[in-house]
Amino acid sequence: MRCFPPPCSRRRIAGRSGTLANDVSVMQGALALEHEGIAAYKIAAGSGLLSPGTIAVASVFLGHHEGHRDELAKLIAQVGGKPVEPKSNADYIRDLNIASLKSEADVVKFAAGLEQGATNAYVGQIAALRDPKIAHLFAQLGTDEAVHWALLNNAAGGSVPKTAFLFA
């Protein structure tokens, strides 16, 4: 994944030390969400519930989430933070109630909900960020999540929302 804008440097991000701790905390929360998304896609792909075509799309989205994870972890480490670690798959299965999914339709609807939540999280946190470069990254990440949601919502048979401002 590319820097925003190159070169990403600790000096550029840490220039506002009073706000750095806040921005790192927000990035840690985003990183935890990316870990969750990665686990959900991997668990779903191995569930035996998905057709090859759905697995192919899920693999693309998984790659996006891994890129998001890598960029967030890199930025957190660049400013001296320790990136949050993922939970175990058993924890995600329990916390997200993944065992309740019984069909491909269930998985697709579930994934659409996760992507909608991720979009809302990114959009909702932009105003909390003080570094404009990190806020820009969150806008990019939120856009990726919105694309994932739109495709999954359509695949799940969801309707196009009639109201403006679809996300937080």
Disulfide bonds with the S-S distance in Angstrom:
Cys3-Cys8 2.48
